Amino acid sequence: MVSGTDYSTQYSNNVNAGYATVTITGKGNFTGTTTTSFYIESPPEVNNNEVDANNQESESNRASNTTSKKSASDDSLDSFDKIKSFSLKKGKKSLTVSWDKVDEADKYEIQYSTNKKFTDAKTKTCKGSKKSVKIKKLKSGKKYYVRIRYRQSNYGIKTYSKWSKVKKVKVS
């Protein structure tokens, strides 16, 4: 496929840090349109320290710059982290997953599996206003591995948190 001949691309909001989109449209024998979003990170802070001819930082600058600075983008990444803790309550062929509500969450995804690598996992999705969900029709006597994450939507762009740590429970 050749750009300009077989397809065209159109970008929007791709100059500054933040969310941007690209739309790819097929031409000729290739039809259809797809749009996807991506995130542009802020550039790292420039260190304007004095350097000598050998590119060595001066002794005075090394001493004054021992503390690291955290950029604004670091704060936003820290706040969009995984769910720190959740609890599991086993029931008869069921389990209840409970967690602390995250204000920014639009939805939660709870993934459960009998395999700790989640190769045969099933996912249950619920609204962001919920704080627990009951998973039914499980096999009695089996161990289930469970993890949870939340989704946040900004300007139509869906972003997911990292998965929580995995917990296991044996269903009765």
Z-matrix of the N, CA and C atoms (Angstrom, degrees):
N
C 1 1.441
C 2 1.532 1 108.51
N 3 1.313 2 115.14 1 139.39
C 4 1.454 3 121.70 2 -177.40
C 5 1.526 4 109.26 3 -118.00
N 6 1.342 5 114.73 4 127.56
C 7 1.452 6 120.01 5 178.17
C 8 1.523 7 109.97 6 -62.54
N 9 1.321 8 116.54 7 135.48
C 10 1.460 9 121.48 8 -179.75
C 11 1.515 10 112.51 9 91.31
N 12 1.335 11 117.46 10 -29.56
C 13 1.461 12 121.91 11 178.95
C 14 1.521 13 111.04 12 -99.38
N 15 1.342 14 116.06 13 -51.56
C 16 1.461 15 121.60 14 -176.98
C 17 1.526 16 112.97 15 -96.22
N 18 1.309 17 116.94 16 -21.83
C 19 1.464 18 120.38 17 179.99
C 20 1.521 19 109.60 18 -157.41
N 21 1.342 20 114.65 19 160.90
C 22 1.468 21 120.55 20 174.43
C 23 1.517 22 108.70 21 -127.00
N 24 1.323 23 115.76 22 153.00
C 25 1.458 24 120.87 23 178.74
C 26 1.519 25 109.24 24 -122.14
N 27 1.318 26 114.82 25 143.76
C 28 1.456 27 120.93 26 177.46
C 29 1.522 28 107.92 27 -135.49
N 30 1.328 29 116.65 28 124.97
C 31 1.458 30 122.67 29 -178.99
C 32 1.523 31 109.96 30 -105.68
N 33 1.339 32 115.40 31 151.90
C 34 1.459 33 119.43 32 172.56
C 35 1.521 34 108.71 33 -142.92
N 36 1.329 35 115.70 34 144.84
C 37 1.463 36 123.50 35 -179.63
C 38 1.525 37 112.44 36 56.80
N 39 1.343 38 117.43 37 37.23
C 40 1.457 39 119.96 38 -175.95
C 41 1.525 40 113.76 39 -106.72
N 42 1.323 41 117.61 40 23.34
C 43 1.461 42 120.60 41 -178.31
C 44 1.525 43 111.07 42 -99.66
N 45 1.298 44 117.38 43 -47.30
C 46 1.463 45 121.57 44 -177.00
C 47 1.522 46 111.04 45 -103.17
N 48 1.331 47 115.97 46 169.00
C 49 1.460 48 121.33 47 176.92
C 50 1.527 49 109.74 48 -61.02
N 51 1.321 50 116.04 49 143.99
C 52 1.463 51 121.73 50 179.96
C 53 1.520 52 110.33 51 131.31
N 54 1.305 53 116.02 52 -166.42
C 55 1.452 54 121.19 53 -177.98
C 56 1.529 55 110.69 54 -81.93
N 57 1.333 56 115.46 55 139.09
C 58 1.457 57 122.37 56 178.34
C 59 1.526 58 107.85 57 -134.77
N 60 1.332 59 116.71 58 164.18
C 61 1.456 60 120.58 59 178.90
C 62 1.520 61 110.32 60 -131.31
N 63 1.314 62 114.68 61 153.15
C 64 1.454 63 121.46 62 173.31
C 65 1.531 64 107.24 63 -130.35
N 66 1.329 65 116.07 64 135.90
C 67 1.459 66 122.23 65 176.90
C 68 1.517 67 107.77 66 -116.58
N 69 1.326 68 116.91 67 126.91
C 70 1.459 69 122.74 68 179.15
C 71 1.516 70 107.18 69 -113.04
N 72 1.340 71 116.04 70 124.74
C 73 1.459 72 122.32 71 -177.47
C 74 1.522 73 109.11 72 -120.47
N 75 1.322 74 116.68 73 128.14
C 76 1.459 75 121.53 74 179.14
C 77 1.513 76 111.76 75 -73.26
N 78 1.353 77 115.53 76 151.79
C 79 1.462 78 122.37 77 178.53
C 80 1.523 79 108.65 78 -129.78
N 81 1.317 80 116.49 79 155.53
C 82 1.471 81 120.90 80 175.73
C 83 1.511 82 111.46 81 63.30
N 84 1.338 83 115.86 82 -120.93
C 85 1.470 84 121.70 83 -179.49
C 86 1.526 85 112.73 84 -72.90
N 87 1.307 86 116.83 85 -12.81
C 88 1.469 87 121.59 86 -178.28
C 89 1.521 88 108.69 87 -105.03
N 90 1.334 89 115.48 88 121.69
C 91 1.456 90 119.36 89 -177.47
C 92 1.520 91 110.11 90 -119.13
N 93 1.291 92 115.62 91 163.97
C 94 1.464 93 121.56 92 176.63
C 95 1.512 94 111.95 93 106.00
N 96 1.309 95 113.78 94 165.52
C 97 1.456 96 121.88 95 -179.98
C 98 1.514 97 108.61 96 -138.46
N 99 1.310 98 115.47 97 140.16
C 100 1.464 99 119.92 98 174.21
C 101 1.524 100 108.48 99 -134.41
N 102 1.316 101 115.30 100 143.94
C 103 1.454 102 121.45 101 178.91
C 104 1.514 103 108.43 102 -126.84
N 105 1.307 104 116.41 103 135.02
C 106 1.460 105 120.65 104 177.11
C 107 1.518 106 109.16 105 -137.62
N 108 1.321 107 115.55 106 159.68
C 109 1.461 108 121.63 107 -178.55
C 110 1.518 109 109.85 108 -113.54
N 111 1.310 110 115.24 109 155.14
C 112 1.453 111 120.76 110 174.93
C 113 1.515 112 108.65 111 -148.10
N 114 1.329 113 116.02 112 163.53
C 115 1.451 114 121.36 113 -175.76
C 116 1.525 115 109.27 114 -112.17
N 117 1.325 116 116.45 115 130.18
C 118 1.459 117 122.38 116 175.99
C 119 1.522 118 107.21 117 -101.46
N 120 1.330 119 116.58 118 120.10
C 121 1.459 120 120.95 119 -178.89
C 122 1.521 121 110.46 120 -81.01
N 123 1.319 122 115.50 121 155.10
C 124 1.458 123 121.40 122 174.51
C 125 1.519 124 108.63 123 -67.78
N 126 1.321 125 117.76 124 145.23
C 127 1.464 126 118.88 125 178.41
C 128 1.521 127 110.27 126 -67.35
N 129 1.327 128 117.72 127 153.03
C 130 1.463 129 119.47 128 178.83
C 131 1.519 130 110.30 129 -65.44
N 132 1.326 131 114.72 130 155.10
C 133 1.462 132 119.20 131 178.80
C 134 1.516 133 109.60 132 -65.17
N 135 1.316 134 116.57 133 139.36
C 136 1.452 135 121.75 134 178.50
C 137 1.514 136 108.03 135 -85.03
N 138 1.316 137 115.87 136 130.56
C 139 1.453 138 120.95 137 178.97
C 140 1.521 139 107.66 138 -93.92
N 141 1.317 140 117.33 139 109.18
C 142 1.461 141 122.30 140 -176.73
C 143 1.525 142 111.66 141 -91.64
N 144 1.312 143 117.44 142 38.10
C 145 1.455 144 120.37 143 179.86
C 146 1.519 145 110.70 144 -71.10
N 147 1.327 146 115.55 145 153.35
C 148 1.456 147 120.33 146 176.10
C 149 1.521 148 108.64 147 -73.57
N 150 1.325 149 116.31 148 141.05
C 151 1.457 150 120.84 149 175.73
C 152 1.517 151 108.22 150 -128.22
N 153 1.341 152 115.63 151 149.75
C 154 1.452 153 118.56 152 178.12
C 155 1.527 154 109.70 153 -88.20
N 156 1.292 155 118.05 154 -172.65
C 157 1.461 156 122.59 155 -176.02
C 158 1.525 157 112.36 156 -62.50
N 159 1.319 158 118.09 157 -26.36
C 160 1.468 159 121.44 158 179.70
C 161 1.522 160 111.96 159 -92.62
N 162 1.339 161 117.01 160 15.66
C 163 1.461 162 122.68 161 -178.76
C 164 1.521 163 111.93 162 63.98
N 165 1.313 164 117.67 163 28.85
C 166 1.452 165 122.96 164 177.70
C 167 1.513 166 108.86 165 -95.78
N 168 1.303 167 118.00 166 135.16
C 169 1.452 168 122.15 167 178.43
C 170 1.525 169 109.10 168 -71.81
N 171 1.329 170 116.69 169 140.19
C 172 1.461 171 119.53 170 -178.03
C 173 1.521 172 110.15 171 -67.86
N 174 1.331 173 115.95 172 153.39
C 175 1.457 174 122.53 173 -178.57
C 176 1.524 175 111.97 174 -58.06
N 177 1.335 176 117.76 175 -40.83
C 178 1.467 177 120.76 176 -178.40
C 179 1.527 178 111.16 177 -66.90
N 180 1.326 179 117.83 178 -38.51
C 181 1.460 180 119.99 179 179.11
C 182 1.519 181 111.78 180 -70.25
N 183 1.338 182 117.65 181 -36.68
C 184 1.453 183 120.42 182 178.43
C 185 1.521 184 110.54 183 -62.06
N 186 1.304 185 117.30 184 -40.93
C 187 1.462 186 121.48 185 -178.92
C 188 1.522 187 111.44 186 -69.45
N 189 1.337 188 118.06 187 -36.96
C 190 1.460 189 120.10 188 -176.41
C 191 1.521 190 113.11 189 -81.85
N 192 1.318 191 118.95 190 -14.11
C 193 1.467 192 121.78 191 -176.72
C 194 1.512 193 112.55 192 -112.32
N 195 1.314 194 118.16 193 35.82
C 196 1.456 195 119.81 194 -179.43
C 197 1.514 196 112.71 195 -77.67
N 198 1.327 197 118.82 196 -21.73
C 199 1.460 198 120.75 197 178.63
C 200 1.516 199 108.35 198 -90.51
N 201 1.309 200 116.08 199 138.84
C 202 1.462 201 119.23 200 -179.79
C 203 1.518 202 109.62 201 -89.36
N 204 1.303 203 115.21 202 146.74
C 205 1.462 204 120.78 203 178.04
C 206 1.512 205 108.66 204 -97.31
N 207 1.308 206 116.03 205 147.10
C 208 1.457 207 122.12 206 178.95
C 209 1.515 208 107.87 207 -110.90
N 210 1.324 209 116.68 208 126.86
C 211 1.461 210 119.27 209 -178.44
C 212 1.518 211 110.42 210 -81.76
N 213 1.313 212 116.20 211 167.07
C 214 1.468 213 121.27 212 179.57
C 215 1.514 214 110.81 213 -61.98
N 216 1.342 215 117.58 214 -34.96
C 217 1.459 216 119.67 215 -179.04
C 218 1.523 217 110.84 216 -66.80
N 219 1.357 218 118.24 217 -30.18
C 220 1.455 219 120.30 218 176.90
C 221 1.518 220 110.71 219 -63.07
N 222 1.342 221 117.65 220 -39.42
C 223 1.461 222 121.02 221 179.41
C 224 1.520 223 111.07 222 -62.01
N 225 1.315 224 117.02 223 -42.53
C 226 1.459 225 119.27 224 -178.10
C 227 1.518 226 110.95 225 -67.83
N 228 1.322 227 117.76 226 -34.09
C 229 1.456 228 119.56 227 178.04
C 230 1.521 229 110.63 228 -70.40
N 231 1.346 230 117.20 229 -38.08
C 232 1.448 231 119.88 230 179.07
C 233 1.525 232 111.11 231 -65.10
N 234 1.324 233 117.96 232 -36.90
C 235 1.450 234 120.33 233 -177.36
C 236 1.524 235 111.93 234 -73.52
N 237 1.323 236 117.64 235 -18.95
C 238 1.458 237 121.35 236 179.45
C 239 1.521 238 108.61 237 -105.70
N 240 1.301 239 115.21 238 62.04
C 241 1.446 240 122.00 239 -176.54
C 242 1.525 241 108.91 240 -106.89
N 243 1.314 242 115.52 241 179.75
C 244 1.459 243 119.80 242 -179.00
C 245 1.518 244 111.64 243 -69.82
N 246 1.321 245 115.54 244 163.41
C 247 1.457 246 121.60 245 175.02
C 248 1.527 247 106.75 246 -69.79
N 249 1.322 248 115.82 247 124.65
C 250 1.470 249 120.52 248 -172.18
C 251 1.523 250 113.10 249 -69.69
N 252 1.323 251 117.14 250 -41.46
C 253 1.460 252 118.34 251 -178.48
C 254 1.520 253 110.54 252 -150.27
N 255 1.314 254 113.77 253 153.39
C 256 1.460 255 121.38 254 175.05
C 257 1.516 256 106.45 255 -152.72
N 258 1.313 257 116.15 256 163.92
C 259 1.465 258 119.57 257 -178.77
C 260 1.520 259 110.35 258 -123.86
N 261 1.320 260 114.43 259 153.95
C 262 1.465 261 122.15 260 178.73
C 263 1.518 262 108.66 261 -120.37
N 264 1.331 263 116.22 262 135.46
C 265 1.453 264 121.70 263 175.87
C 266 1.523 265 106.93 264 -126.01
N 267 1.333 266 115.88 265 118.67
C 268 1.457 267 118.61 266 -177.61
C 269 1.519 268 111.07 267 -83.83
N 270 1.313 269 114.12 268 146.41
C 271 1.451 270 121.63 269 177.70
C 272 1.511 271 109.09 270 -133.20
N 273 1.321 272 116.52 271 -170.20
C 274 1.455 273 120.76 272 179.08
C 275 1.530 274 108.45 273 -78.65
N 276 1.318 275 116.05 274 108.55
C 277 1.470 276 124.29 275 -177.13
C 278 1.530 277 111.84 276 55.81
N 279 1.332 278 115.98 277 31.01
C 280 1.458 279 120.46 278 179.37
C 281 1.521 280 109.46 279 -155.04
N 282 1.313 281 115.09 280 167.96
C 283 1.460 282 120.57 281 171.57
C 284 1.513 283 108.67 282 -148.51
N 285 1.325 284 115.91 283 149.53
C 286 1.454 285 122.29 284 179.06
C 287 1.522 286 108.20 285 -113.29
N 288 1.327 287 115.68 286 128.30
C 289 1.459 288 122.31 287 178.10
C 290 1.522 289 107.69 288 -106.74
N 291 1.342 290 116.82 289 127.02
C 292 1.470 291 122.08 290 179.83
C 293 1.525 292 108.81 291 -125.17
N 294 1.325 293 116.99 292 146.63
C 295 1.466 294 122.30 293 -178.97
C 296 1.513 295 109.59 294 -151.34
N 297 1.331 296 115.86 295 166.25
C 298 1.465 297 121.32 296 174.10
C 299 1.516 298 108.24 297 -81.00
N 300 1.316 299 115.96 298 133.57
C 301 1.463 300 121.84 299 -177.42
C 302 1.523 301 110.79 300 -64.83
N 303 1.331 302 116.27 301 138.49
C 304 1.465 303 122.73 302 174.64
C 305 1.523 304 106.76 303 -104.19
N 306 1.338 305 117.19 304 123.85
C 307 1.463 306 121.47 305 -174.31
C 308 1.521 307 113.25 306 -57.98
N 309 1.334 308 118.43 307 -37.83
C 310 1.461 309 121.95 308 -175.76
C 311 1.529 310 113.49 309 -79.50
N 312 1.323 311 118.15 310 -8.59
C 313 1.460 312 121.81 311 -172.84
C 314 1.528 313 112.45 312 -72.56
N 315 1.329 314 115.54 313 130.08
C 316 1.463 315 122.06 314 171.78
C 317 1.523 316 110.17 315 -91.46
N 318 1.321 317 115.25 316 -36.89
C 319 1.463 318 122.16 317 -179.94
C 320 1.516 319 108.91 318 -147.23
N 321 1.335 320 115.56 319 160.16
C 322 1.457 321 122.89 320 173.43
C 323 1.516 322 107.61 321 -120.45
N 324 1.318 323 116.35 322 146.26
C 325 1.457 324 121.99 323 173.37
C 326 1.517 325 107.73 324 -119.73
N 327 1.313 326 116.01 325 124.80
C 328 1.451 327 121.98 326 176.36
C 329 1.513 328 105.98 327 -111.43
N 330 1.315 329 115.94 328 122.52
C 331 1.459 330 120.45 329 -179.12
C 332 1.520 331 107.67 330 -111.57
N 333 1.344 332 116.49 331 134.21
C 334 1.450 333 120.66 332 -179.65
C 335 1.519 334 109.80 333 -137.23
N 336 1.343 335 115.15 334 149.33
C 337 1.451 336 120.56 335 -174.43
C 338 1.521 337 109.79 336 -158.83
N 339 1.323 338 116.99 337 156.93
C 340 1.460 339 121.46 338 172.05
C 341 1.531 340 109.91 339 -88.87
N 342 1.328 341 116.63 340 -3.61
C 343 1.459 342 123.01 341 179.77
C 344 1.526 343 108.67 342 -113.25
N 345 1.333 344 118.47 343 128.29
C 346 1.466 345 120.03 344 -175.99
C 347 1.521 346 113.32 345 -68.98
N 348 1.332 347 117.98 346 -12.41
C 349 1.472 348 121.03 347 175.01
C 350 1.530 349 111.98 348 -92.08
N 351 1.319 350 116.86 349 -0.54
C 352 1.465 351 124.65 350 176.33
C 353 1.533 352 112.64 351 60.93
N 354 1.335 353 117.11 352 32.44
C 355 1.465 354 119.34 353 179.39
C 356 1.531 355 112.08 354 -72.61
N 357 1.308 356 117.60 355 -28.41
C 358 1.469 357 121.25 356 178.34
C 359 1.529 358 111.01 357 -112.39
N 360 1.312 359 116.63 358 33.64
C 361 1.468 360 121.89 359 -171.70
C 362 1.522 361 113.29 360 -70.70
N 363 1.312 362 114.24 361 149.52
C 364 1.456 363 122.52 362 171.01
C 365 1.528 364 106.76 363 -115.94
N 366 1.318 365 115.89 364 148.71
C 367 1.460 366 120.54 365 -177.50
C 368 1.514 367 109.88 366 -122.28
N 369 1.320 368 115.16 367 132.74
C 370 1.461 369 121.60 368 175.29
C 371 1.524 370 106.87 369 -113.94
N 372 1.327 371 116.36 370 129.51
C 373 1.459 372 122.13 371 -178.86
C 374 1.518 373 109.42 372 -110.78
N 375 1.331 374 115.93 373 140.04
C 376 1.468 375 119.66 374 177.08
C 377 1.528 376 109.70 375 -141.26
N 378 1.327 377 115.42 376 165.17
C 379 1.463 378 122.34 377 -177.50
C 380 1.524 379 111.81 378 -64.06
N 381 1.318 380 115.76 379 155.94
C 382 1.455 381 121.90 380 179.59
C 383 1.513 382 113.80 381 -68.40
N 384 1.323 383 118.03 382 -16.05
C 385 1.464 384 121.08 383 -179.82
C 386 1.533 385 111.91 384 -81.94
N 387 1.329 386 117.63 385 -12.75
C 388 1.463 387 121.28 386 -178.52
C 389 1.522 388 111.57 387 -80.03
N 390 1.336 389 115.01 388 155.95
C 391 1.458 390 121.29 389 176.74
C 392 1.520 391 111.66 390 -123.99
N 393 1.332 392 116.81 391 -1.72
C 394 1.462 393 120.55 392 177.11
C 395 1.525 394 109.39 393 -160.05
N 396 1.325 395 114.75 394 160.86
C 397 1.455 396 120.38 395 178.07
C 398 1.533 397 108.24 396 -149.85
N 399 1.332 398 115.49 397 143.62
C 400 1.461 399 121.03 398 178.94
C 401 1.522 400 108.63 399 -104.57
N 402 1.319 401 115.87 400 127.59
C 403 1.460 402 122.02 401 178.56
C 404 1.524 403 107.11 402 -104.53
N 405 1.326 404 116.04 403 122.07
C 406 1.464 405 121.62 404 -174.30
C 407 1.523 406 110.75 405 -111.14
N 408 1.337 407 114.75 406 176.53
C 409 1.466 408 124.01 407 176.66
C 410 1.519 409 112.47 408 60.19
N 411 1.340 410 116.07 409 41.55
C 412 1.453 411 120.90 410 176.18
C 413 1.524 412 109.62 411 -93.27
N 414 1.320 413 116.22 412 163.61
C 415 1.462 414 121.01 413 -179.30
C 416 1.522 415 109.51 414 -84.81
N 417 1.328 416 116.18 415 128.47
C 418 1.451 417 122.51 416 -179.26
C 419 1.528 418 110.27 417 -67.03
N 420 1.345 419 116.13 418 139.52
C 421 1.456 420 121.37 419 177.66
C 422 1.522 421 114.91 420 82.76
N 423 1.319 422 118.61 421 -0.59
C 424 1.468 423 122.89 422 -178.79
C 425 1.523 424 110.61 423 -95.30
N 426 1.353 425 115.56 424 149.41
C 427 1.462 426 121.32 425 172.19
C 428 1.519 427 108.09 426 -87.04
N 429 1.316 428 115.52 427 134.88
C 430 1.464 429 121.04 428 176.60
C 431 1.525 430 109.30 429 -119.84
N 432 1.323 431 114.83 430 137.81
C 433 1.458 432 122.74 431 175.79
C 434 1.525 433 107.11 432 -102.69
N 435 1.341 434 116.28 433 134.78
C 436 1.465 435 120.80 434 -173.01
C 437 1.527 436 109.54 435 -132.41
N 438 1.335 437 115.28 436 140.48
C 439 1.462 438 121.69 437 172.19
C 440 1.519 439 108.37 438 -144.41
N 441 1.322 440 116.21 439 162.38
C 442 1.464 441 120.35 440 -174.24
C 443 1.529 442 109.54 441 -142.46
N 444 1.328 443 115.85 442 149.89
C 445 1.463 444 122.14 443 172.71
C 446 1.519 445 107.96 444 -147.94
N 447 1.334 446 116.53 445 167.65
C 448 1.457 447 119.57 446 177.86
C 449 1.516 448 110.42 447 -123.46
N 450 1.328 449 114.57 448 160.34
C 451 1.457 450 121.90 449 179.83
C 452 1.515 451 109.16 450 -118.06
N 453 1.318 452 115.07 451 139.93
C 454 1.461 453 121.80 452 178.15
C 455 1.523 454 107.09 453 -125.57
N 456 1.321 455 117.12 454 134.90
C 457 1.458 456 121.47 455 178.22
C 458 1.515 457 109.80 456 -112.91
N 459 1.327 458 116.33 457 125.20
C 460 1.462 459 122.92 458 175.26
C 461 1.516 460 107.84 459 -126.61
N 462 1.322 461 116.45 460 119.37
C 463 1.457 462 121.92 461 178.17
C 464 1.531 463 111.45 462 54.29
N 465 1.317 464 116.42 463 38.00
C 466 1.457 465 121.25 464 177.82
C 467 1.517 466 114.16 465 81.83
N 468 1.313 467 118.08 466 -0.12
C 469 1.459 468 121.66 467 -179.98
C 470 1.520 469 108.03 468 -98.51
N 471 1.333 470 116.39 469 123.38
C 472 1.457 471 121.82 470 -178.49
C 473 1.523 472 109.23 471 -93.09
N 474 1.327 473 115.71 472 125.49
C 475 1.449 474 121.71 473 179.08
C 476 1.515 475 108.03 474 -124.86
N 477 1.343 476 116.11 475 136.70
C 478 1.458 477 121.01 476 -177.07
C 479 1.524 478 110.35 477 -108.34
N 480 1.329 479 115.10 478 145.97
C 481 1.458 480 119.85 479 173.55
C 482 1.524 481 108.17 480 -75.58
N 483 1.314 482 115.02 481 173.03
C 484 1.461 483 119.64 482 173.87
C 485 1.525 484 107.43 483 -71.40
N 486 1.328 485 116.67 484 157.22
C 487 1.459 486 120.12 485 175.20
C 488 1.528 487 108.86 486 -68.97
N 489 1.313 488 116.21 487 146.75
C 490 1.469 489 121.58 488 175.76
C 491 1.527 490 108.40 489 -70.55
N 492 1.312 491 114.65 490 174.88
C 493 1.465 492 118.77 491 172.09
C 494 1.524 493 107.35 492 -67.53
N 495 1.319 494 115.36 493 152.59
C 496 1.463 495 120.80 494 -177.79
C 497 1.529 496 110.05 495 -84.45
N 498 1.336 497 115.37 496 136.14
C 499 1.459 498 121.35 497 173.12
C 500 1.512 499 107.72 498 -118.98
N 501 1.339 500 115.31 499 153.80
C 502 1.464 501 118.75 500 178.53
C 503 1.521 502 110.17 501 -125.78
N 504 1.333 503 113.98 502 151.35
C 505 1.465 504 120.68 503 -179.99
C 506 1.528 505 107.69 504 -149.15
N 507 1.324 506 115.97 505 146.18
C 508 1.460 507 121.44 506 176.50
C 509 1.517 508 107.90 507 -101.66
N 510 1.327 509 116.20 508 119.08
C 511 1.456 510 122.48 509 -176.74
C 512 1.525 511 109.95 510 -79.30
N 513 1.340 512 116.98 511 137.12
C 514 1.468 513 121.05 512 -179.63
C 515 1.512 514 111.17 513 -94.32
